[in-house]
């Protein structure tokens, strides 16, 4: 696994390309847009990750590469189109988090071929800088997990294996939705007590859905769920949290999105996640509230009132 191709030149794809290079691999970074590929190759910088400098021997291209391992790092709503262009050769690792609108498919269901999931609590700029981090590699095949860990892991980037790709994918998808809710709580001035309660109950929602779809609740209690929640629900670098923060302060959804270049995954994931949960007979009131807010179906104040007036129940 010496030749690694990173498919997607956003912030996370760029950080993973740098990490793979740090692990001693030959790395190619693929960008969908030819002009972007040319600019990144020339300047060795990506505007989506301005603090990082690409090593000189990372190849940046607009031509779909062939490699021993392919890291698929594109937004979930564009995952299917890119996956259809991938070469059949090479071990596949999906590094996207979310649920596809319309089909309600998880990332591995979208790609439709054997693959591992790489997920966990990682901000791209910190991984690119080499700061200590950990992530989860989930696959039904233990050999696949081991191969990914061996190819990408370093002492500062610890990779843990899991046999539960379903739980890992639910954790990665739902945490973005809960992060929007967390930002709303703080933006609306509801306080840290409210945020702690919301994140805890959000974790319970994630666990219920993972179990209903055949995953393990304990997976969501690890890096792919609780760990990611801790980072995304409080870190100011989180796009989902910052979007929720702006919504909680009364800013309009359209204006918030108009000022962003990068994708905020939780916006599209929220309604798809709620629909997938409904089909599985799982109630997710926090995620449902977020879906209603980002969809313009009701206000922040209405959503908060609805959550606070829910009947008491045992934890």
C-alpha positions, 0 to 999 in steps of 0.5 A: 500500500505504498501508493495512495490517491486522495480523491477530493481536494477540500480541507479534509482531503488535503489534510489526509494527503499530507498525513499519508505523505507523513506516513511515508506513502507516495501521494496523489491528490485529485481535484474535481476542478482542473483550475483548482488542481493547477493552482494547488499544484503551483502554489502548494497551498489550498484556499480551503486549508490556507495554513498548510503547505503541500510537500513538493512530491505530492502530485496534484491532478485533475485526472482520476488516478490509479493507486493501491489505496483510494481515500474517497473524501468528497461531500456525501451529496456528491459521493455517488457521482465521484464513486462512479468514476473511480478505477476498479483497482485499489483498496477503497476507504470512504472518508465522508460523513452523512446521509444521501438525500433522496436515497437515504443511503449511508456512504458505504451503501452509496459506493456499493463495493467493499470499503472501509470507513475512516471517521472520528474527531479530527479538524483538518488543520490540526491533522495537517499540522501534525498535532496528536489525533486519533481516528476510527477505521471501521470495516467488516473485514479485519484485514482491511482495517489493518491495511488502512491503519498500516498505510496511514497511521503514525505515532501522532495519528493513531488509528483504531479498528472497529468491526462495526461500519454501520455504527461508525457511519451513523456516528459520523453523520448524526454528530453534524446534525447535533453540532448544529443544535449545539450551536443554536443553543449557545447562539440563543443564549440558553447556556452550557447546562442546556448544551450538555443536556442536548449533546447527551440526549443527542448521543442517545438518539445516535445510539438508538439509530445505530442499534436499529440499523444493525450497528452497536450502541457502544461504537457510538460511545467511542471516537466516531460518536462521542469523540466527534460530538465533543469536538464538533459541538464546541469547536469554533472551527466546526462548520456545523457548530458555527452555522448553528451559532449563527442561526441561534443568534437570529441570522437567516439560513440563506445569508449564512450559506451564501457566505460559505465556500465549504459544504456544511454537511449537517444541513443536507444530512438532517432531513435525510437522517430523520427520514432514515430513522423514521423508516427504521421506527426510531424517534430522533427529536433533536435531529428532527428539530434541526431538520425543521429549522434548516428546512425553514419549516419552523423557527428556532424559538418554536423548535426549542419550545417543542423540545422543552415541552416533551413529556418526561420519561426515563433516561 
